[in-house]
Amino acid sequence: MALRNAAVAAAGQWTDPDDGIRYPSGEVHAWERGRNETACGLSLSRSRLARFPHVSWADVQPESGRHAEEVAAVCRRCAAALGARRDDRGWTRTNPRP
């Protein structure tokens, strides 16, 4: 499933006090508009995920920092479905075996 402009579905939401727009919080998943499931295969209604069609997937990445203030976790399977690299691990080997 190749998603070019994926939106966001999330477990929670928060409202920005400055502009009154709601943004995702908690665990976020990639979601294609017009479908009832995330990129990793979760059903939106059964998982009780809120849809955020006005927020793009790139905006909730921790590196961007744009709308990622309240994001606790990014779904690894959704990130992989959208082309995240496998070698982008959060750990490094400090003492390799000979």
Residue pairs with C-beta under 8 A, 6 or more apart in sequence:
1 32
1 39
1 81
3 30
3 32
3 39
3 57
3 81
3 82
5 56
6 30
6 31
6 32
6 39
6 56
6 57
6 82
7 30
7 31
7 32
7 33
7 51
7 52
7 53
7 54
7 55
7 56
7 57
8 24
8 28
8 29
8 30
8 31
8 51
8 52
8 55
8 56
8 57
8 59
8 60
9 24
9 28
9 29
9 30
9 31
9 38
9 44
9 49
9 50
9 51
9 52
10 24
10 25
10 26
10 27
10 28
10 29
10 49
10 50
10 52
10 60
10 71
11 25
11 26
11 27
11 28
11 48
11 49
11 50
12 24
12 25
12 26
12 50
12 70
13 22
13 23
13 24
13 25
13 50
13 52
14 22
14 23
14 25
14 69
14 70
15 21
15 22
15 23
16 22
16 23
21 54
22 52
23 52
23 55
23 67
23 69
23 70
24 50
24 52
24 55
24 60
24 67
24 70
24 71
25 70
25 71
25 72
26 70
26 71
26 72
26 73
27 72
27 73
27 74
27 75
28 60
28 71
28 73
28 74
28 75
28 78
29 38
29 39
29 40
29 42
29 49
29 75
29 78
30 38
30 39
30 40
30 57
30 75
30 78
30 79
30 81
30 82
31 37
31 38
31 39
31 44
31 49
31 51
32 39
33 53
36 43
36 44
36 45
37 43
37 44
38 44
38 47
38 49
38 75
38 78
39 77
39 78
39 81
39 82
40 75
40 77
40 78
40 81
41 77
42 49
44 51
55 67
57 78
57 82
58 64
59 66
59 67
59 68
60 66
60 67
60 68
60 71
60 74
61 68
61 74
62 68
62 71
62 74
76 84
80 86
